[in-house]
């Protein structure tokens, strides 16, 4: 009888230890996943900042090149040169190493399209563009980069917004981030109304 009680106590101890290990592992996994979500959002914020910086630099290059080549300034043509310069610089970010799988894209999208994009990333196990969207290197994305020029101050505003969205959709420059290890997808977009003044 004594051997039986010892056996039950040892078995019970082993089960308690296994339960505690399992509880610890699952809480560690949840904590690890939460950190991965934070890192994915941080990556997205870093990409946004990099897009702004590249866009500002490219717009300045476009303006400078135009002013060197033209004596008479056509404000619309100057704006086009600034937008094209910004787009050229932003396109270079497409193959930049961000530490996670990242896609930068443009398109007209609704909030349900954004959820579908997140689901698609989970299914495809990689960063994805929204349905009917284009990679940022596409010339179609030029229309999502806006530059307003103040000729008196010789300053400009840079912002990201599609020109003619359909009802219920917004024209955006979007960022998809996917963390394969934790199977986490995050989708966001450049602020449409925030303007960076240079």
Backbone as ProteinMPNN parsed JSONL, in Angstrom:
{"seq_chain_A": "XXXXXXXXXXXXXXXXXXXXXXXXXXXXXXXXXXXXXXXXXXXXXXXXXXXXXXXXXXXXXXXXXXXXXXXXXXXXXXXXXXXXXXXXXXXXXXXXXXXXXXXXXXXXXXXXXXXXXXXXXXXXXXXXXXXXXXXXXXXXXXXXXXXXXXXXXXXXXXXXXXXXXXXXXXXXXXXXXXXXXXXXXXXXXXXXXXXXXX", "coords_chain_A": {"N_chain_A": [[0.814, -1.186, 0.0], [1.925, 1.188, 0.76], [3.804, 1.594, -1.275], [2.091, 2.005, -3.396], [0.854, 4.463, -2.718], [3.097, 6.115, -2.771], [3.733, 5.901, -5.472], [1.441, 7.127, -6.633], [1.722, 9.714, -5.586], [4.156, 10.515, -6.761], [3.414, 10.369, -9.48], [1.372, 12.291, -9.476], [2.897, 14.558, -8.819], [4.563, 14.729, -11.071], [2.617, 15.249, -13.039], [1.693, 17.76, -12.138], [4.027, 19.269, -12.444], [4.364, 19.072, -15.242], [2.03, 20.402, -16.038], [2.562, 22.985, -15.045], [4.85, 23.618, -16.551], [3.73, 23.614, -19.115], [1.851, 25.7, -18.84], [3.616, 27.799, -18.375], [5.046, 27.823, -20.802], [2.977, 28.451, -22.635], [2.231, 30.996, -21.745], [4.635, 32.303, -22.149], [4.783, 32.09, -24.892], [2.579, 33.681, -25.665], [3.444, 36.152, -24.67], [5.747, 36.455, -26.196], [4.572, 36.606, -28.725], [3.133, 38.979, -28.436], [5.223, 40.811, -28.216], [6.277, 40.491, -30.776], [4.179, 41.543, -32.304], [4.287, 44.212, -31.495], [6.834, 44.825, -32.516], [6.341, 44.535, -35.255], [4.526, 46.634, -35.693], [6.242, 48.715, -35.006], [8.15, 48.451, -37.026], [6.525, 49.144, -39.171], [6.02, 51.857, -38.544], [8.624, 52.857, -38.756], [9.056, 52.459, -41.481], [7.147, 54.215, -42.526], [8.224, 56.68, -41.675], [10.616, 56.623, -43.09], [9.628, 56.683, -45.701], [8.51, 59.26, -45.762], [10.878, 60.793, -45.418], [12.396, 60.006, -47.683], [10.635, 60.843, -49.688], [10.576, 63.641, -49.261], [13.262, 64.306, -49.78], [13.486, 63.439, -52.455], [11.551, 65.075, -53.689], [12.709, 67.582, -53.328], [14.986, 67.222, -54.907], [13.751, 66.923, -57.427], [12.555, 69.452, -57.743], [14.854, 71.098, -57.727], [16.245, 70.131, -60.015], [14.391, 70.796, -62.013], [14.361, 73.622, -61.815], [16.966, 74.223, -62.549], [16.984, 73.468, -65.217], [14.991, 75.033, -66.425], [14.169, 78.328, -67.241], [11.873, 79.901, -67.184], [9.317, 79.478, -64.964], [6.875, 77.115, -64.707], [4.292, 76.506, -62.663], [2.695, 74.169, -62.423], [4.189, 72.295, -63.863], [6.484, 72.324, -62.341], [5.491, 71.264, -59.978], [4.838, 68.684, -60.906], [7.428, 67.759, -61.454], [8.463, 67.709, -58.868], [6.798, 65.783, -57.643], [7.421, 63.546, -59.204], [10.165, 63.29, -58.612], [9.97, 62.706, -55.865], [8.605, 60.266, -55.998], [10.487, 58.694, -57.389], [12.531, 58.452, -55.461], [11.147, 57.191, -53.352], [10.478, 54.779, -54.541], [12.882, 53.421, -54.41], [12.908, 52.316, -51.91], [11.618, 49.962, -51.962], [13.071, 47.534, -52.036], [14.452, 47.543, -49.706], [16.002, 46.344, -46.721], [14.13, 45.534, -43.978], [13.988, 43.909, -41.771], [11.675, 42.513, -41.322], [9.221, 40.967, -43.445], [8.234, 43.159, -45.862], [5.962, 45.151, -47.695], [5.451, 47.904, -49.799], [2.943, 49.848, -51.097], [0.357, 51.112, -53.364], [-3.024, 52.21, -53.729], [-6.637, 52.098, -54.141], [-8.745, 51.675, -51.488], [-10.888, 50.069, -49.092], [-11.955, 49.841, -45.615], [-12.682, 47.191, -45.145], [-11.27, 45.954, -47.171], [-8.709, 46.226, -46.182], [-8.759, 44.489, -43.975], [-9.106, 42.092, -45.353], [-6.669, 41.969, -46.657], [-4.898, 41.567, -44.532], [-5.792, 39.019, -43.724], [-5.125, 37.614, -46.04], [-2.342, 37.747, -45.937], [-1.872, 36.082, -43.766], [-2.707, 33.651, -44.88], [-1.018, 33.383, -47.141], [1.455, 33.599, -46.022], [3.251, 35.731, -46.162], [4.162, 39.214, -46.698], [1.632, 41.173, -48.167], [-0.005, 42.832, -50.918], [-2.929, 44.902, -51.175], [-6.005, 43.82, -52.724], [-6.13, 44.493, -56.159], [-4.23, 46.513, -55.922], [-1.076, 48.269, -56.389], [2.473, 47.738, -56.515], [4.762, 50.007, -54.976], [6.668, 50.831, -56.792], [5.391, 50.995, -59.207], [4.347, 53.039, -61.915], [1.79, 54.003, -61.703], [1.486, 54.641, -59.061], [2.424, 57.165, -58.746], [0.366, 59.054, -58.792], [-0.533, 59.069, -56.192], [1.123, 60.497, -54.648], [1.419, 63.595, -53.431], [2.253, 66.979, -53.958], [2.335, 70.215, -52.898], [3.174, 73.423, -53.83], [4.524, 76.426, -52.619], [5.11, 79.245, -54.217], [5.967, 81.756, -53.433], [7.165, 81.567, -50.887], [8.896, 79.621, -51.58], [8.658, 76.979, -50.683], [7.412, 73.687, -49.926], [4.706, 71.309, -49.595], [4.302, 67.964, -48.692], [2.314, 65.158, -49.164], [0.249, 62.164, -48.953], [-2.087, 60.84, -50.948], [-4.641, 59.466, -52.873], [-5.932, 60.612, -56.025], [-8.613, 60.49, -57.107], [-10.748, 58.934, -55.448], [-13.022, 56.131, -55.339], [-16.477, 55.96, -54.218], [-16.645, 55.205, -50.749], [-14.081, 54.3, -50.583], [-10.563, 54.858, -50.04], [-7.803, 56.579, -51.373], [-4.659, 55.466, -51.014], [-1.21, 55.274, -49.846], [0.088, 52.38, -48.927], [1.336, 50.14, -46.33], [2.446, 46.948, -45.767], [3.283, 44.583, -43.341], [4.828, 41.595, -42.477], [5.416, 39.051, -40.142], [6.955, 36.161, -40.208], [7.77, 34.156, -38.378], [6.05, 34.414, -36.173], [3.639, 34.479, -37.405], [2.241, 36.913, -38.011], [0.487, 39.613, -39.331], [0.448, 42.969, -40.36], [-1.195, 45.863, -41.42], [-1.046, 49.109, -42.681], [-1.216, 52.658, -43.423], [0.117, 55.546, -45.096], [-0.319, 58.714, -43.566], [-3.052, 60.598, -44.735], [-3.828, 63.259, -44.578], [-1.917, 64.576, -43.153], [0.648, 66.841, -43.566], [3.897, 67.312, -44.645], [6.088, 69.879, -44.307], [8.517, 71.561, -46.174]], "CA_chain_A": [[0.0, 0.0, 0.0], [2.819, 2.317, 0.841], [4.37, 1.767, -2.611], [1.029, 2.537, -4.226], [0.706, 5.867, -2.363], [4.285, 6.79, -3.29], [3.584, 5.963, -6.919], [0.415, 8.137, -6.929], [2.3, 11.017, -5.277], [5.143, 10.821, -7.793], [2.661, 10.63, -10.7], [0.717, 13.576, -9.289], [3.952, 15.579, -8.887], [4.973, 14.848, -12.475], [1.526, 15.92, -13.75], [1.703, 19.168, -11.738], [5.193, 19.884, -13.082], [4.044, 19.185, -16.663], [1.032, 21.464, -16.163], [3.241, 24.253, -14.83], [5.705, 23.862, -17.72], [2.842, 23.963, -20.23], [1.312, 27.041, -18.568], [4.712, 28.744, -18.566], [5.329, 27.9, -22.236], [1.92, 29.162, -23.353], [2.302, 32.423, -21.412], [5.827, 32.81, -22.821], [4.44, 32.223, -26.3], [1.721, 34.853, -25.798], [4.29, 37.321, -24.453], [6.599, 36.54, -27.371], [3.732, 37.057, -29.831], [2.831, 40.394, -28.193], [6.442, 41.551, -28.579], [6.369, 40.456, -32.244], [3.19, 42.502, -32.81], [4.87, 45.541, -31.265], [7.935, 45.012, -33.465], [5.755, 44.721, -36.585], [4.028, 48.012, -35.723], [7.403, 49.605, -35.008], [8.684, 48.388, -38.394], [5.626, 49.944, -40.001], [6.271, 53.271, -38.242], [9.932, 53.184, -39.341], [8.879, 52.544, -42.936], [6.444, 55.483, -42.783], [9.182, 57.775, -41.512], [11.552, 56.526, -44.203], [8.911, 57.144, -46.896], [8.472, 60.729, -45.686], [12.219, 61.337, -45.651], [12.746, 59.781, -49.093], [9.77, 61.706, -50.488], [11.06, 65.021, -49.144], [14.541, 64.402, -50.485], [13.224, 63.319, -53.888], [10.839, 66.271, -54.152], [13.72, 68.658, -53.41], [15.792, 66.94, -56.108], [12.927, 67.224, -58.598], [12.435, 70.907, -57.845], [16.172, 71.63, -58.11], [16.505, 69.783, -61.418], [13.505, 71.593, -62.863], [14.793, 75.017, -61.794], [18.222, 74.312, -63.296], [16.704, 73.274, -66.632], [13.985, 75.954, -66.955], [14.238, 79.719, -66.761], [10.494, 80.291, -66.883], [8.762, 78.432, -64.09], [5.463, 76.746, -64.8], [4.036, 75.915, -61.351], [2.189, 72.799, -62.596], [5.319, 71.458, -64.275], [7.359, 72.239, -61.168], [4.812, 70.296, -59.086], [5.027, 67.352, -61.499], [8.831, 67.382, -61.253], [8.62, 67.393, -57.441], [6.118, 64.496, -57.404], [8.215, 62.497, -59.857], [11.375, 63.116, -57.811], [9.585, 62.008, -54.628], [8.295, 58.876, -56.349], [11.739, 58.003, -57.722], [13.214, 58.117, -54.202], [10.334, 56.231, -52.586], [10.594, 53.477, -55.22], [14.119, 52.758, -53.974], [12.666, 51.664, -50.614], [10.926, 48.694, -52.184], [13.934, 46.388, -51.756], [15.216, 47.838, -48.495], [15.844, 45.32, -45.687], [13.518, 46.096, -42.78], [13.974, 42.945, -40.678], [10.452, 41.743, -41.535], [8.762, 40.997, -44.829], [7.522, 44.433, -46.0], [5.535, 45.609, -49.02], [4.941, 49.265, -49.881], [2.051, 49.788, -52.246], [-0.639, 52.17, -53.477], [-4.286, 51.746, -54.276], [-7.896, 52.566, -53.573], [-9.04, 50.587, -50.576], [-11.844, 50.303, -48.002], [-11.496, 49.195, -44.375], [-12.826, 45.733, -45.284], [-10.152, 45.512, -48.014], [-7.525, 46.127, -45.32], [-8.893, 43.235, -43.223], [-8.868, 40.996, -46.305], [-5.228, 41.929, -46.907], [-4.302, 40.918, -43.351], [-6.125, 37.588, -43.829], [-4.332, 37.055, -47.147], [-0.966, 37.566, -45.463], [-1.879, 34.857, -42.945], [-2.831, 32.488, -45.774], [0.128, 33.287, -48.047], [2.665, 33.604, -45.185], [4.166, 36.778, -46.616], [3.541, 40.532, -46.834], [0.81, 41.191, -49.382], [-0.666, 44.059, -51.341], [-4.373, 44.751, -51.216], [-6.544, 43.423, -54.026], [-6.113, 45.561, -57.169], [-3.248, 47.551, -55.603], [0.181, 48.179, -57.132], [3.707, 47.993, -55.768], [5.106, 51.427, -55.001], [7.495, 51.13, -57.962], [4.523, 51.192, -60.368], [4.123, 54.442, -62.282], [0.453, 54.368, -61.254], [1.572, 55.16, -57.695], [2.78, 58.587, -58.792], [-0.813, 59.863, -58.494], [-0.801, 59.032, -54.752], [2.118, 61.365, -54.009], [0.971, 64.962, -53.689], [3.163, 68.05, -53.568], [1.812, 71.561, -53.086], [4.323, 74.335, -53.798], [4.293, 77.847, -52.361], [6.17, 79.9, -54.991], [6.452, 82.952, -52.742], [8.079, 81.109, -49.834], [9.719, 78.548, -52.169], [8.564, 75.809, -49.818], [6.411, 72.766, -50.441], [4.074, 70.362, -48.692], [4.251, 66.606, -49.236], [1.354, 64.266, -48.508], [-0.027, 60.937, -49.702], [-3.518, 60.67, -51.1], [-5.065, 59.24, -54.248], [-6.61, 61.791, -56.569], [-10.047, 60.328, -57.349], [-11.229, 57.665, -54.888], [-14.416, 55.736, -55.539], [-17.224, 56.06, -52.954], [-16.347, 54.168, -49.752], [-12.673, 53.902, -50.653], [-9.566, 55.914, -49.885], [-6.59, 56.392, -52.158], [-3.588, 55.481, -50.013], [0.058, 54.564, -49.951], [-0.019, 51.421, -47.829], [2.496, 49.371, -45.885], [2.123, 45.645, -45.187], [4.416, 43.979, -42.643], [4.519, 40.22, -42.066], [6.406, 38.348, -39.33], [6.721, 34.74, -40.489], [7.988, 33.344, -37.178], [4.879, 34.479, -35.303], [2.46, 34.518, -38.274], [1.564, 38.173, -37.706], [0.424, 40.569, -40.426], [0.015, 44.314, -39.992], [-1.393, 46.727, -42.585], [-1.31, 50.504, -42.357], [-1.019, 53.532, -44.578], [0.644, 56.875, -44.843], [-1.4, 59.665, -43.256], [-3.502, 61.287, -45.94], [-4.004, 64.693, -44.371], [-0.733, 65.157, -42.553], [1.525, 67.375, -44.596], [5.255, 67.641, -44.2], [6.476, 71.122, -44.974], [9.955, 71.721, -46.316]], "C_chain_A": [[0.87, 1.267, 0.0], [3.451, 2.616, -0.529], [3.354, 2.385, -3.563], [0.857, 4.033, -3.975], [1.896, 6.665, -2.894], [4.195, 6.96, -4.797], [2.591, 7.057, -7.316], [0.972, 9.538, -6.669], [3.32, 11.438, -6.334], [4.432, 11.17, -9.104], [1.966, 11.992, -10.635], [1.721, 14.723, -9.387], [4.385, 15.81, -10.328], [3.897, 15.58, -13.274], [1.473, 17.409, -13.415], [2.859, 19.905, -12.411], [4.93, 20.076, -14.58], [3.017, 20.294, -16.907], [1.681, 22.838, -16.022], [4.144, 24.615, -16.013], [4.864, 24.298, -18.909], [2.274, 25.368, -20.045], [2.379, 28.098, -18.8], [5.014, 28.932, -20.055], [4.251, 28.672, -22.984], [1.935, 30.647, -23.013], [3.538, 33.053, -22.048], [5.549, 33.022, -24.299], [3.583, 33.461, -26.523], [2.526, 36.137, -25.635], [5.183, 37.543, -25.67], [5.81, 37.063, -28.576], [3.389, 38.538, -29.674], [4.032, 41.266, -28.558], [6.586, 41.603, -30.103], [5.375, 41.424, -32.877], [3.725, 43.917, -32.662], [5.997, 45.831, -32.256], [7.407, 45.239, -34.882], [5.206, 46.143, -36.726], [5.182, 49.009, -35.754], [8.063, 49.631, -36.389], [7.841, 49.257, -39.309], [5.854, 51.441, -39.778], [7.613, 53.717, -38.835], [9.828, 53.333, -40.854], [8.17, 53.851, -43.29], [7.405, 56.663, -42.705], [10.17, 57.8, -42.674], [10.906, 57.002, -45.503], [8.842, 58.666, -46.905], [9.829, 61.327, -46.03], [12.632, 61.193, -47.116], [11.922, 60.687, -49.998], [10.213, 63.158, -50.447], [12.341, 65.226, -49.94], [14.325, 64.374, -51.999], [12.503, 64.528, -54.455], [11.807, 67.449, -54.287], [14.604, 68.469, -54.641], [15.031, 67.308, -57.375], [12.782, 68.712, -58.825], [13.748, 71.517, -58.318], [16.477, 71.357, -59.575], [15.66, 70.623, -62.361], [13.998, 73.04, -62.941], [16.112, 75.228, -62.541], [17.95, 74.286, -64.799], [15.772, 74.325, -67.235], [14.142, 77.354, -66.352], [12.855, 80.22, -66.364], [9.84, 79.148, -66.109], [7.258, 78.304, -64.315], [5.163, 75.968, -63.515], [3.535, 74.477, -61.448], [3.318, 71.85, -62.985], [6.316, 71.286, -63.122], [6.795, 71.227, -60.171], [4.99, 68.868, -59.603], [6.456, 66.858, -61.276], [9.085, 66.991, -59.798], [7.99, 66.038, -57.121], [6.924, 63.346, -57.994], [9.503, 62.234, -59.074], [11.09, 62.364, -56.518], [9.327, 60.533, -54.915], [9.557, 58.079, -56.661], [12.486, 57.576, -56.452], [12.451, 57.068, -53.398], [10.413, 54.843, -53.208], [11.82, 52.701, -54.75], [13.945, 52.002, -52.661], [12.064, 50.272, -50.765], [11.782, 47.476, -51.801], [14.823, 46.6, -50.533], [14.976, 46.738, -47.469], [15.322, 45.928, -44.4], [13.516, 45.128, -41.601], [12.73, 42.08, -40.676], [10.151, 41.79, -43.023], [7.87, 42.231, -44.98], [7.173, 44.678, -47.467], [5.023, 47.039, -48.891], [4.144, 49.33, -51.17], [1.126, 51.003, -52.28], [-1.914, 51.568, -54.037], [-5.474, 52.395, -53.604], [-8.479, 51.421, -52.775], [-10.07, 51.02, -49.531], [-11.308, 49.613, -46.742], [-11.659, 47.681, -44.463], [-11.731, 45.166, -46.188], [-8.883, 45.35, -47.175], [-7.57, 44.831, -44.503], [-8.623, 42.032, -44.125], [-7.377, 40.853, -46.596], [-4.498, 41.259, -45.749], [-4.568, 39.418, -43.401], [-5.302, 36.911, -44.923], [-2.889, 36.826, -46.732], [-0.866, 36.314, -44.608], [-1.948, 33.603, -43.8], [-1.585, 32.277, -46.619], [1.466, 33.253, -47.309], [3.722, 34.574, -45.707], [3.412, 38.1, -46.663], [2.817, 40.593, -48.17], [0.278, 42.585, -49.656], [-2.165, 43.831, -51.25], [-4.794, 44.332, -52.63], [-6.568, 44.636, -54.95], [-5.174, 46.718, -56.837], [-1.957, 47.282, -56.369], [1.356, 48.387, -56.2], [4.09, 49.45, -55.957], [5.954, 51.789, -56.221], [6.674, 51.354, -59.229], [4.331, 52.684, -60.639], [2.74, 54.923, -61.857], [0.464, 54.972, -59.849], [1.96, 56.628, -57.641], [1.589, 59.467, -58.415], [-1.17, 59.891, -57.009], [0.181, 59.897, -53.956], [1.773, 62.798, -54.405], [1.997, 65.963, -53.172], [2.482, 69.373, -53.899], [2.969, 72.53, -52.884], [3.855, 75.76, -53.541], [5.411, 78.612, -53.065], [6.746, 81.146, -54.307], [7.499, 82.563, -51.706], [9.125, 80.131, -50.371], [9.829, 77.379, -51.194], [7.505, 74.892, -50.428], [5.882, 71.871, -49.333], [3.984, 69.027, -49.41], [3.213, 65.817, -48.454], [0.962, 63.153, -49.468], [-1.525, 60.689, -49.746], [-3.831, 60.472, -52.575], [-5.947, 60.379, -54.727], [-8.119, 61.65, -56.711], [-10.567, 59.013, -56.774], [-12.7, 57.409, -55.21], [-15.147, 55.874, -54.197], [-16.897, 54.884, -52.022], [-14.904, 53.716, -49.739], [-11.788, 55.121, -50.456], [-8.371, 55.575, -50.756], [-5.397, 56.547, -51.237], [-2.282, 54.914, -50.537], [0.091, 53.673, -48.709], [1.278, 50.69, -47.544], [1.983, 48.082, -45.259], [3.391, 45.069, -44.58], [3.987, 42.589, -42.201], [5.699, 39.623, -41.308], [6.118, 36.856, -39.451], [6.822, 33.881, -39.242], [6.739, 33.288, -36.302], [3.558, 34.532, -36.074], [1.594, 35.747, -37.961], [1.627, 39.079, -38.927], [-0.148, 41.886, -39.942], [-0.099, 45.137, -41.28], [-1.708, 48.139, -42.092], [-1.094, 51.351, -43.591], [-0.443, 54.864, -44.131], [-0.52, 57.798, -44.507], [-1.763, 60.47, -44.502], [-3.564, 62.797, -45.759], [-2.79, 65.355, -43.771], [0.2, 65.608, -43.657], [2.864, 67.695, -43.97], [5.707, 68.844, -45.004], [7.993, 71.229, -45.015], [10.261, 73.088, -46.886]], "O_chain_A": [[0.574, 2.257, -0.669], [3.611, 3.782, -0.89], [3.706, 3.187, -4.428], [0.727, 4.8, -4.929], [1.722, 7.77, -3.41], [4.531, 8.013, -5.338], [2.863, 7.832, -8.233], [0.721, 10.454, -7.451], [3.34, 12.596, -6.752], [4.792, 12.143, -9.767], [1.969, 12.749, -11.606], [1.417, 15.757, -9.982], [4.555, 16.952, -10.756], [4.218, 16.437, -14.098], [1.237, 18.234, -14.298], [2.694, 21.028, -12.889], [5.242, 21.133, -15.127], [3.13, 21.04, -17.879], [1.382, 23.75, -16.794], [4.199, 25.773, -16.428], [5.226, 25.23, -19.627], [2.222, 26.142, -21.0], [2.098, 29.163, -19.35], [5.214, 30.056, -20.516], [4.565, 29.464, -23.874], [1.682, 31.479, -23.884], [3.498, 34.217, -22.447], [6.009, 33.996, -24.896], [3.823, 34.216, -27.466], [2.319, 37.101, -26.372], [5.359, 38.674, -26.124], [6.321, 37.869, -29.354], [3.357, 39.275, -30.659], [3.871, 42.337, -29.144], [6.971, 42.633, -30.658], [5.69, 42.06, -33.882], [3.631, 44.726, -33.585], [6.105, 46.942, -32.775], [7.961, 46.047, -35.628], [5.399, 46.783, -37.759], [5.112, 50.026, -36.444], [8.482, 50.685, -36.866], [8.37, 50.014, -40.123], [5.876, 52.209, -40.74], [7.723, 54.827, -39.355], [10.44, 54.227, -41.44], [8.551, 54.52, -44.25], [7.396, 57.539, -43.57], [10.519, 58.867, -43.179], [11.56, 57.653, -46.317], [9.088, 59.295, -47.935], [9.922, 62.254, -46.835], [13.151, 62.133, -47.717], [12.444, 61.24, -50.967], [10.228, 63.835, -51.475], [12.479, 66.2, -50.68], [14.903, 65.176, -52.733], [12.798, 64.965, -55.568], [11.73, 68.217, -55.246], [14.931, 69.433, -55.333], [15.584, 67.925, -58.285], [12.873, 69.187, -59.957], [13.753, 72.362, -59.213], [16.919, 72.252, -60.296], [16.148, 71.104, -63.383], [14.044, 73.617, -64.028], [16.343, 76.3, -63.102], [18.604, 74.995, -65.565], [15.763, 74.494, -68.454], [14.233, 77.529, -65.137], [12.69, 80.878, -65.337], [9.823, 78.002, -66.558], [6.491, 79.25, -64.135], [5.72, 74.891, -63.301], [3.919, 73.643, -60.628], [3.388, 70.726, -62.486], [6.911, 70.221, -62.96], [7.537, 70.432, -59.594], [5.26, 67.952, -58.827], [6.674, 65.69, -60.951], [9.834, 66.053, -59.525], [8.585, 65.234, -56.404], [7.089, 62.302, -57.363], [9.891, 61.08, -58.894], [11.862, 61.494, -56.115], [9.772, 59.66, -54.17], [9.686, 56.926, -56.248], [13.013, 56.465, -56.383], [13.055, 56.158, -52.829], [10.415, 53.841, -52.494], [11.801, 51.471, -54.696], [14.757, 51.136, -52.337], [12.011, 49.501, -49.807], [11.251, 46.489, -51.292], [15.827, 45.91, -50.358], [13.855, 46.243, -47.356], [15.999, 46.754, -43.789], [13.075, 45.505, -40.515], [12.735, 41.005, -40.076], [10.756, 42.562, -43.766], [6.853, 42.339, -44.295], [7.986, 44.442, -48.361], [4.252, 47.348, -47.982], [4.626, 48.911, -52.223], [1.11, 51.814, -51.355], [-1.888, 50.55, -54.728], [-5.338, 53.139, -52.633], [-8.687, 50.327, -53.301], [-10.119, 52.185, -49.136], [-10.317, 48.885, -46.806], [-10.842, 46.951, -43.902], [-11.305, 44.027, -45.999], [-8.079, 44.452, -47.422], [-6.554, 44.154, -44.351], [-7.984, 41.067, -43.704], [-6.879, 39.74, -46.761], [-3.579, 40.469, -45.966], [-3.662, 38.625, -43.146], [-4.84, 35.782, -44.757], [-2.276, 35.832, -47.123], [0.107, 35.566, -44.706], [-1.313, 32.598, -43.479], [-1.137, 31.145, -46.802], [2.493, 32.917, -47.899], [4.918, 34.283, -45.697], [2.181, 38.12, -46.669], [3.33, 40.12, -49.185], [0.132, 43.406, -48.751], [-2.621, 42.688, -51.248], [-4.038, 44.475, -53.591], [-6.997, 45.712, -54.533], [-5.307, 47.798, -57.412], [-1.77, 46.201, -56.928], [1.259, 49.12, -55.216], [3.776, 50.054, -56.982], [5.956, 52.947, -56.64], [7.202, 51.852, -60.224], [4.173, 53.483, -59.716], [2.535, 56.123, -61.67], [-0.439, 55.725, -59.487], [1.835, 57.265, -56.595], [1.769, 60.512, -57.788], [-2.035, 60.67, -56.607], [0.073, 60.009, -52.735], [1.832, 63.158, -55.581], [2.539, 65.804, -52.078], [2.101, 69.616, -55.044], [3.667, 72.462, -51.873], [2.91, 76.24, -54.168], [6.541, 78.635, -52.576], [7.882, 81.537, -54.576], [8.581, 83.148, -51.649], [10.117, 79.846, -49.701], [10.913, 76.864, -50.918], [6.787, 75.291, -51.344], [6.51, 71.696, -48.289], [3.634, 68.965, -50.589], [3.23, 65.807, -47.223], [1.301, 63.192, -50.65], [-2.152, 60.373, -48.735], [-3.346, 61.218, -53.426], [-6.625, 61.031, -53.933], [-8.843, 62.612, -56.456], [-10.807, 58.068, -57.526], [-13.503, 58.334, -55.336], [-14.503, 55.903, -53.149], [-16.876, 53.728, -52.444], [-14.539, 52.835, -48.96], [-12.205, 56.258, -50.675], [-7.977, 54.414, -50.859], [-5.144, 57.639, -50.729], [-2.247, 54.181, -51.525], [0.119, 54.165, -47.581], [2.183, 50.624, -48.376], [1.179, 48.116, -44.328], [4.445, 45.061, -45.215], [2.915, 42.419, -41.62], [6.838, 39.68, -41.771], [5.157, 36.35, -38.871], [6.026, 32.958, -39.069], [6.408, 32.237, -35.753], [2.487, 34.619, -35.473], [0.399, 35.64, -37.689], [2.7, 39.29, -39.493], [-1.126, 41.906, -39.194], [0.796, 45.106, -42.124], [-2.534, 48.329, -41.199], [-0.822, 50.832, -44.674], [-0.51, 55.245, -42.962], [-1.594, 57.679, -45.097], [-0.892, 60.955, -45.223], [-3.365, 63.537, -46.722], [-2.639, 66.573, -43.866], [0.505, 64.847, -44.575], [2.939, 68.282, -42.89], [5.706, 68.821, -46.234], [8.669, 71.013, -44.009], [11.427, 73.427, -47.085]]}, "name": "protein", "num_of_chains": 1, "seq": "XXXXXXXXXXXXXXXXXXXXXXXXXXXXXXXXXXXXXXXXXXXXXXXXXXXXXXXXXXXXXXXXXXXXXXXXXXXXXXXXXXXXXXXXXXXXXXXXXXXXXXXXXXXXXXXXXXXXXXXXXXXXXXXXXXXXXXXXXXXXXXXXXXXXXXXXXXXXXXXXXXXXXXXXXXXXXXXXXXXXXXXXXXXXXXXXXXXXXX"}
